[in-house]
Amino acid sequence: MRWLFDFLNSSIGKKVTVGLAGLFLCGFLVPHLCGNLILFMGMAPFNAYAHFLQKNPLTPLAELGLLALFLLHAIVTLYARWQNWQARPMAYEMVVSKGGRTIGSRTMTYTAFLVLGFLIIHVACFKYGWGSEFKDEELFQRVMDFFKSPWYAGFYVLALAGLGLHLSHGFESAFQTLGVDHPKYTPLIKTVGLLFAITVAGTFAAIPIWACFLGGAR
């Protein structure tokens, strides 16, 4: 097993770990988004869906798996950055911008911290009911109550814009790290990644916009 440890501790090993964890997290976003869209169907269907998840014995295992993936993705990334900084603590006097860099690639660190803050608030409010009078069985009412606030809805939309930027680069970067980097396939992966980022972030953002600004929470 020494070879596995050496590989995971190498530069490429850490990149592969971060990339795979990121892709698995992307996979989670799709069913989570589909479940959230039940909000548009009304209180009874969404509360029934939430009750099913709360009583499902596999839900705690899924949540622990997601937490492990998220921590792996974040900790390995920070550890790799720290190692790079240790190897070159003094920044270059002049930084030359690499060609082809996008706003998504340039803001990865900032959007990562924005998404982290969003997730903490999101879980505290919606899962644990921080600051809400509604019980777990009333998750629809809890969500709508939070989204009545323009401040919360606005922060939600801003954080999802950050998530979209993060995904727009992270999706493509993960495939490149895994060796899928070819003139024939890279443009397709880049397009699919951009569409995935826009679709996921835009559809999630449609929920607070509908609830707060279009009267859905009334």
ABEGO torsion letter per residue (X at the ends): XAAAAAAAABAAAAAAAAAAAAAAAAAAAAAAAAAAAAAAAEAAAAAAAAAAAAABAAAAAAAAAAAAAAAAAAAAAAAAAAAAAAABABBBABBBBBBGBBAAAAAAAAAAAAAAAAAAAAAAAAAAGBGBABBAAAAAAAAAAAAABAAAAAAAAAAAAAAAAAAAAAAAAAAAAAGBBBAAAAAAAAAAAAAAAAAAAAAAAAAAAAAAAAGAAX
